[in-house]
Amino acid sequence: MLTCIVRYHIDPTKKTQFAEYARNWGQAIPRCGADLIGYFAPHEGSSTLAYGIYNIDSLAEYERYRARLMTDPLGQENYQFAQREKFLLREDRTFLKCVSKPQGE
């Protein structure tokens, strides 16, 4: 199992647009095969950093998931929304593997 953490640099004047973008992914991501943990918008501290976090079984499954997401109607609409509204300034993905267990396991 891999956890994908997407770090977004967003336009701080367009937090409302980012929130709509996140809600749309909240529907499309699970439907296309990833286990969405959530999207996180700035609240205190940095006004430009936001995160999307989800789990995926493997990098091979990630590629299949991305292909499904690109053909999903809401996924396509959300990509176009981000391009049109220009609230995403930068987007970076990191894939992490959990190497610890919760205490007591």
LOTIKE-429489 format. One record per residue (C-alpha): x, z, y; residue in one letter; residue number from 0. Coordinates in nm, 3 decimals. Layout:
# LOTIKE-429489
@px=X pz=Z py=Y resn=a resi=NUM
...
This chain:
# LOTIKE-429489
@px=0.000 pz=0.000 py=0.000 resn=m resi=0
@px=0.128 pz=-0.093 py=0.346 resn=l resi=1
@px=0.008 pz=0.029 py=0.682 resn=t resi=2
@px=0.012 pz=-0.225 py=0.961 resn=c resi=3
@px=0.044 pz=-0.082 py=1.309 resn=i resi=4
@px=-0.027 pz=-0.330 py=1.585 resn=v resi=5
@px=0.106 pz=-0.215 py=1.921 resn=r resi=6
@px=-0.061 pz=-0.379 py=2.217 resn=y resi=7
@px=0.053 pz=-0.382 py=2.576 resn=h resi=8
@px=-0.271 pz=-0.430 py=2.768 resn=i resi=9
@px=-0.364 pz=-0.493 py=3.127 resn=d resi=10
@px=-0.465 pz=-0.144 py=3.248 resn=p resi=11
@px=-0.739 pz=-0.294 py=3.464 resn=t resi=12
@px=-0.904 pz=-0.448 py=3.155 resn=k resi=13
@px=-0.955 pz=-0.150 py=2.924 resn=k resi=14
@px=-1.323 pz=-0.239 py=2.888 resn=t resi=15
@px=-1.234 pz=-0.582 py=2.751 resn=q resi=16
@px=-0.987 pz=-0.425 py=2.507 resn=f resi=17
@px=-1.258 pz=-0.184 py=2.387 resn=a resi=18
@px=-1.493 pz=-0.478 py=2.317 resn=e resi=19
@px=-1.209 pz=-0.658 py=2.133 resn=y resi=20
@px=-1.149 pz=-0.346 py=1.922 resn=a resi=21
@px=-1.518 pz=-0.308 py=1.835 resn=r resi=22
@px=-1.529 pz=-0.671 py=1.721 resn=n resi=23
@px=-1.227 pz=-0.617 py=1.495 resn=w resi=24
@px=-1.403 pz=-0.309 py=1.363 resn=g resi=25
@px=-1.650 pz=-0.547 py=1.200 resn=q resi=26
@px=-1.426 pz=-0.843 py=1.112 resn=a resi=27
@px=-1.119 pz=-0.667 py=0.970 resn=i resi=28
@px=-1.296 pz=-0.480 py=0.687 resn=p resi=29
@px=-1.506 pz=-0.787 py=0.607 resn=r resi=30
@px=-1.188 pz=-0.992 py=0.566 resn=c resi=31
@px=-1.018 pz=-0.748 py=0.332 resn=g resi=32
@px=-0.813 pz=-0.485 py=0.516 resn=a resi=33
@px=-0.886 pz=-0.113 py=0.529 resn=d resi=34
@px=-0.924 pz=-0.044 py=0.901 resn=l resi=35
@px=-0.813 pz=0.301 py=1.014 resn=i resi=36
@px=-0.903 pz=0.229 py=1.374 resn=g resi=37
@px=-0.821 pz=0.098 py=1.718 resn=y resi=38
@px=-0.687 pz=0.338 py=1.977 resn=f resi=39
@px=-0.704 pz=0.280 py=2.353 resn=a resi=40
@px=-0.512 pz=0.459 py=2.628 resn=p resi=41
@px=-0.653 pz=0.793 py=2.730 resn=h resi=42
@px=-0.374 pz=1.010 py=2.873 resn=e resi=43
@px=-0.014 pz=0.917 py=2.948 resn=g resi=44
@px=0.061 pz=0.545 py=2.925 resn=s resi=45
@px=-0.221 pz=0.329 py=3.057 resn=s resi=46
@px=-0.089 pz=0.014 py=2.893 resn=t resi=47
@px=-0.028 pz=0.101 py=2.526 resn=l resi=48
@px=-0.300 pz=0.063 py=2.262 resn=a resi=49
@px=-0.288 pz=0.047 py=1.882 resn=y resi=50
@px=-0.471 pz=-0.106 py=1.590 resn=g resi=51
@px=-0.400 pz=0.047 py=1.248 resn=i resi=52
@px=-0.506 pz=-0.073 py=0.906 resn=y resi=53
@px=-0.395 pz=-0.063 py=0.543 resn=n resi=54
@px=-0.333 pz=-0.364 py=0.323 resn=i resi=55
@px=-0.216 pz=-0.380 py=-0.039 resn=d resi=56
@px=0.088 pz=-0.606 py=0.010 resn=s resi=57
@px=0.244 pz=-0.868 py=0.235 resn=l resi=58
@px=0.100 pz=-1.137 py=0.007 resn=a resi=59
@px=-0.248 pz=-0.985 py=0.052 resn=e resi=60
@px=-0.181 pz=-0.968 py=0.428 resn=y resi=61
@px=-0.130 pz=-1.347 py=0.433 resn=e resi=62
@px=-0.459 pz=-1.402 py=0.247 resn=r resi=63
@px=-0.636 pz=-1.156 py=0.480 resn=y resi=64
@px=-0.502 pz=-1.336 py=0.790 resn=r resi=65
@px=-0.626 pz=-1.670 py=0.652 resn=a resi=66
@px=-0.975 pz=-1.521 py=0.601 resn=r resi=67
@px=-0.967 pz=-1.367 py=0.949 resn=l resi=68
@px=-0.882 pz=-1.705 py=1.106 resn=m resi=69
@px=-1.192 pz=-1.863 py=0.952 resn=t resi=70
@px=-1.426 pz=-1.568 py=1.015 resn=d resi=71
@px=-1.673 pz=-1.657 py=1.296 resn=p resi=72
@px=-1.632 pz=-1.321 py=1.473 resn=l resi=73
@px=-1.255 pz=-1.336 py=1.421 resn=g resi=74
@px=-1.239 pz=-1.679 py=1.584 resn=q resi=75
@px=-1.462 pz=-1.562 py=1.868 resn=e resi=76
@px=-1.247 pz=-1.254 py=1.924 resn=n resi=77
@px=-0.923 pz=-1.457 py=1.939 resn=y resi=78
@px=-1.085 pz=-1.686 py=2.197 resn=q resi=79
@px=-1.215 pz=-1.385 py=2.394 resn=f resi=80
@px=-0.862 pz=-1.241 py=2.416 resn=a resi=81
@px=-0.720 pz=-1.575 py=2.529 resn=q resi=82
@px=-0.990 pz=-1.623 py=2.789 resn=r resi=83
@px=-0.984 pz=-1.270 py=2.934 resn=e resi=84
@px=-0.603 pz=-1.228 py=2.919 resn=k resi=85
@px=-0.608 pz=-0.851 py=2.866 resn=f resi=86
@px=-0.338 pz=-0.858 py=2.595 resn=l resi=87
@px=0.005 pz=-0.881 py=2.753 resn=l resi=88
@px=0.205 pz=-0.831 py=2.433 resn=r resi=89
@px=0.133 pz=-0.767 py=2.066 resn=e resi=90
@px=0.381 pz=-0.636 py=1.805 resn=d resi=91
@px=0.319 pz=-0.570 py=1.433 resn=r resi=92
@px=0.507 pz=-0.323 py=1.219 resn=t resi=93
@px=0.446 pz=-0.275 py=0.847 resn=f resi=94
@px=0.517 pz=0.073 py=0.715 resn=l resi=95
@px=0.507 pz=0.225 py=0.369 resn=k resi=96
@px=0.408 pz=0.589 py=0.328 resn=c resi=97
@px=0.696 pz=0.782 py=0.168 resn=v resi=98
@px=0.550 pz=1.132 py=0.186 resn=s resi=99
@px=0.253 pz=1.307 py=0.035 resn=k resi=100
@px=0.019 pz=1.553 py=0.204 resn=p resi=101
@px=0.112 pz=1.913 py=0.138 resn=q resi=102
@px=-0.037 pz=2.038 py=-0.189 resn=g resi=103
@px=-0.036 pz=1.702 py=-0.373 resn=e resi=104
